[in-house]
Structures are given as structure tokens and as C-alpha cells.
Amino acid sequence: MTFTPAACKTISDFLRDTDTSPEDYDLILTGDLGYVGSELLYELLMKEDNIDISSVHRDCGLLIYDREAQDVHSGGSGCGCSASVLCSYILNAMKKGEYSNILFVATGALMSPVSSREGESIPGIAHLVNIKMKVKEES
């Protein structure tokens, strides 16, 4: 959950900087916030910037598992979730024309053995990539 504020800030800054809104995207995909982190993301974006992404947001940690059928609690975690979901399901869906404009927000931690030994906190980070695919017009 330490990544949620970073994802919130990154998404908010991007939308403001590009003068776009969540509705301009087919999908806003976060890395591995899971259920709790995703709900917190909605709350933070609404509270801080009056932005509602709930209709277009999906989280890789939630997409990779079935929370009802599997005992995964909040969903998946780790860098493998975002890489697996993006490189398999999402990019294939884009090739099929299901999505043409997505925001991919990878989340993580700035790990430093020095900071940890000194008792410093581990900051969460988020990197956003806007992935677009031209839809082929049929002749």
C-alpha cells in the first residue's frame, strides 16, 4: 500500500499535465496495488483532485488471480504481476483492437540497503507510460 500515494500523484500529475481525463483512456492499469490499494487509490484521487478513475481502472495484481476462487486475499503482488499482465493479456487485447489508448502505471519501492540499515523509510514510486496503438481501418 505504500505505492498507492505514488500512483495517485503520478496519475493526477499526468492527467493535469496532458489536460486529459480518465474517460480519454480505454484503461488505466496499475501494477500491483491489489484490492485494498486500488480502493485507497480511488479515495485519494477523489479527495485530493476530484478525479474518478474507477470506471477505467484495473490492477494487475487483481487481474492475475481470481479473488473468489483462490485464497489470495487482496490480490497479487510484485513486479511479476504487472509484467505478466501487460505483456500477455493487455498487449494482446490491444493487438485485437480492444484497447487503443492505455495508461500503464508501474509501482514499486526504492530499495536501499543503506537507508534500511539507518532506519529510514522505503519510498514508494510510480512510473507511468501512455501506450497507444493505432486501430487499423478495414478496407
Sine and cosine of phi, psi and omega as CSV:
sin_phi,cos_phi,sin_psi,cos_psi,sin_omega,cos_omega
0.00,0.00,-0.27,0.96,0.03,-1.00
-0.90,0.44,-0.27,0.96,-0.01,-1.00
-0.99,0.10,-0.31,0.95,-0.09,-1.00
-0.86,0.50,-0.73,0.68,0.04,-1.00
-0.87,0.49,-0.57,0.82,0.03,-1.00
-0.92,0.39,-0.68,0.73,0.04,-1.00
-0.89,0.45,-0.67,0.74,0.02,-1.00
-0.85,0.52,-0.77,0.64,-0.04,-1.00
-0.91,0.42,-0.68,0.73,-0.02,-1.00
-0.90,0.43,-0.72,0.70,0.01,-1.00
-0.90,0.44,-0.74,0.68,-0.01,-1.00
-0.87,0.50,-0.73,0.68,0.00,-1.00
-0.89,0.47,-0.68,0.74,-0.02,-1.00
-0.89,0.45,-0.73,0.68,-0.01,-1.00
-0.88,0.48,-0.67,0.74,0.02,-1.00
-0.92,0.39,-0.72,0.69,-0.04,-1.00
-0.90,0.43,-0.53,0.85,-0.03,-1.00
-0.99,-0.14,0.01,1.00,-0.02,-1.00
0.79,0.62,0.73,0.68,0.04,-1.00
-0.84,-0.54,0.15,-0.99,0.03,-1.00
-0.78,-0.62,0.25,-0.97,0.01,-1.00
-0.81,0.58,-0.54,0.84,-0.02,-1.00
-0.92,0.38,-0.26,0.97,0.03,-1.00
-0.97,0.23,-0.12,0.99,-0.07,-1.00
-0.88,-0.48,0.58,-0.81,0.07,-1.00
-0.95,0.31,-0.49,0.87,-0.11,-0.99
-0.37,-0.93,0.69,-0.73,0.21,-0.98
-0.90,-0.44,0.92,-0.40,-0.15,-0.99
-0.93,-0.37,0.85,-0.53,0.08,-1.00
-0.98,-0.19,0.33,-0.94,-0.10,-0.99
-0.92,0.38,-0.95,0.31,-0.09,-1.00
-0.46,-0.89,0.79,0.62,0.04,-1.00
-0.96,0.27,-0.42,0.91,-0.04,-1.00
0.95,0.32,-0.16,-0.99,-0.06,-1.00
-0.92,0.39,-0.77,0.64,-0.06,-1.00
-0.90,0.43,-0.72,0.69,0.00,-1.00
-0.90,0.43,-0.60,0.80,0.03,-1.00
-0.91,0.41,-0.69,0.72,0.04,-1.00
-0.89,0.46,-0.64,0.77,0.04,-1.00
-0.91,0.41,-0.61,0.79,0.04,-1.00
-0.86,0.50,-0.72,0.69,0.03,-1.00
-0.85,0.52,-0.71,0.71,-0.02,-1.00
-0.90,0.45,-0.72,0.69,-0.01,-1.00
-0.91,0.42,-0.71,0.71,0.00,-1.00
-0.88,0.47,-0.63,0.78,0.00,-1.00
-0.94,0.35,-0.72,0.69,-0.06,-1.00
-0.92,0.39,-0.70,0.72,-0.11,-0.99
-1.00,0.07,-0.53,0.85,-0.13,-0.99
-0.71,-0.70,0.07,1.00,-0.03,-1.00
0.82,0.57,0.70,0.72,0.01,-1.00
-0.91,-0.41,0.77,-0.64,0.04,-1.00
-0.90,-0.43,0.94,-0.34,0.01,-1.00
-0.97,-0.25,0.05,1.00,-0.16,-0.99
-0.84,0.54,-0.51,0.86,-0.04,-1.00
-0.97,0.23,-0.37,0.93,-0.04,-1.00
-0.88,-0.47,0.00,1.00,-0.06,-1.00
-1.00,0.00,0.66,-0.75,0.19,-0.98
-0.67,-0.74,0.47,-0.88,0.00,-1.00
-0.88,-0.47,0.76,-0.65,-0.03,-1.00
-0.85,0.52,-0.60,0.80,0.02,-1.00
-0.90,0.43,-0.43,0.90,0.06,-1.00
-1.00,0.00,-0.47,0.88,-0.02,-1.00
-0.97,0.23,-0.48,0.88,-0.11,-0.99
-0.97,0.23,-0.36,0.93,0.01,-1.00
-0.81,-0.59,0.27,-0.96,0.12,-0.99
-0.96,-0.26,0.97,-0.24,-0.07,-1.00
-0.88,0.48,-0.49,0.87,-0.02,-1.00
-0.97,0.23,-0.66,0.75,-0.09,-1.00
-1.00,-0.01,-0.38,0.92,-0.04,-1.00
-0.89,-0.45,0.50,-0.87,0.00,-1.00
-1.00,0.06,0.95,0.32,-0.04,-1.00
-0.92,-0.39,0.05,1.00,0.05,-1.00
0.84,0.54,-0.98,-0.20,-0.10,-1.00
-1.00,0.06,-0.17,0.98,-0.03,-1.00
0.83,-0.55,-0.21,-0.98,-0.02,-1.00
-0.99,0.13,0.21,-0.98,-0.01,-1.00
-0.54,-0.84,0.46,-0.89,0.08,-1.00
0.97,-0.26,0.28,-0.96,-0.08,-1.00
-0.89,0.45,-0.40,0.92,0.01,-1.00
-0.90,0.44,-0.51,0.86,-0.01,-1.00
-0.89,0.46,-0.80,0.60,-0.07,-1.00
-0.92,0.39,-0.66,0.75,0.01,-1.00
-0.90,0.44,-0.71,0.71,-0.03,-1.00
-0.89,0.45,-0.73,0.69,-0.06,-1.00
-0.94,0.34,-0.71,0.70,-0.02,-1.00
-0.90,0.44,-0.76,0.66,-0.12,-0.99
-0.97,0.23,-0.23,0.97,0.04,-1.00
-0.94,-0.33,-0.98,0.21,-0.13,-0.99
-0.91,0.42,-0.78,0.62,-0.14,-0.99
-0.94,0.35,-0.76,0.65,-0.02,-1.00
-0.91,0.42,-0.58,0.81,0.09,-1.00
-0.91,0.42,-0.65,0.76,0.05,-1.00
-0.90,0.44,-0.58,0.82,0.05,-1.00
-0.92,0.39,-0.66,0.75,0.02,-1.00
-0.88,0.47,-0.54,0.84,0.02,-1.00
-0.99,0.17,-0.12,0.99,0.01,-1.00
1.00,0.01,0.15,0.99,0.01,-1.00
-0.95,0.31,-0.52,0.86,0.06,-1.00
-0.74,-0.68,0.58,-0.82,0.08,-1.00
-0.80,-0.60,-0.24,0.97,-0.06,-1.00
-0.51,-0.86,0.96,-0.29,-0.01,-1.00
-0.80,-0.60,0.41,-0.91,0.18,-0.98
-0.95,-0.32,0.82,-0.57,0.03,-1.00
-0.94,-0.35,0.89,-0.45,-0.08,-1.00
-0.90,-0.43,0.99,-0.15,0.03,-1.00
-0.99,0.13,0.71,-0.70,-0.03,-1.00
-0.89,-0.45,0.42,-0.91,0.00,-1.00
-0.12,-0.99,-0.23,-0.97,-0.04,-1.00
-0.79,-0.61,0.59,-0.81,0.10,-0.99
-1.00,0.03,1.00,-0.01,-0.07,-1.00
-0.99,0.17,0.75,-0.66,0.05,-1.00
-0.63,-0.78,0.88,-0.47,0.02,-1.00
-0.89,0.46,-0.52,0.85,0.01,-1.00
-0.92,0.39,-0.75,0.66,0.00,-1.00
-0.87,0.50,-0.67,0.74,0.00,-1.00
-0.89,0.46,-0.70,0.72,0.01,-1.00
-0.91,0.43,-0.47,0.88,0.00,-1.00
-1.00,0.02,0.06,1.00,0.04,-1.00
0.98,0.18,0.22,0.98,0.02,-1.00
-0.97,0.23,0.40,-0.91,0.04,-1.00
-0.96,0.27,0.30,-0.95,0.03,-1.00
-0.97,-0.24,0.94,-0.35,-0.06,-1.00
-0.96,0.29,0.61,-0.79,0.11,-0.99
-1.00,0.05,0.56,-0.83,0.01,-1.00
-0.75,-0.66,0.33,-0.95,0.08,-1.00
-0.58,-0.82,0.70,-0.72,0.06,-1.00
-0.88,-0.48,0.74,-0.67,-0.04,-1.00
-0.92,-0.39,0.72,-0.69,0.08,-1.00
-0.81,-0.59,0.78,-0.63,0.08,-1.00
-1.00,-0.06,0.90,-0.43,-0.04,-1.00
-0.95,-0.31,0.84,-0.54,0.00,-1.00
-0.85,-0.53,0.58,-0.82,0.05,-1.00
-0.71,-0.70,0.80,-0.60,0.03,-1.00
-0.94,0.35,0.70,-0.71,0.06,-1.00
-0.99,0.12,0.81,-0.58,0.01,-1.00
-0.96,0.29,0.78,-0.62,0.06,-1.00
-0.99,0.12,0.71,-0.70,0.00,-1.00
-0.98,0.19,0.65,-0.76,-0.02,-1.00
-1.00,0.01,0.00,0.00,0.00,0.00
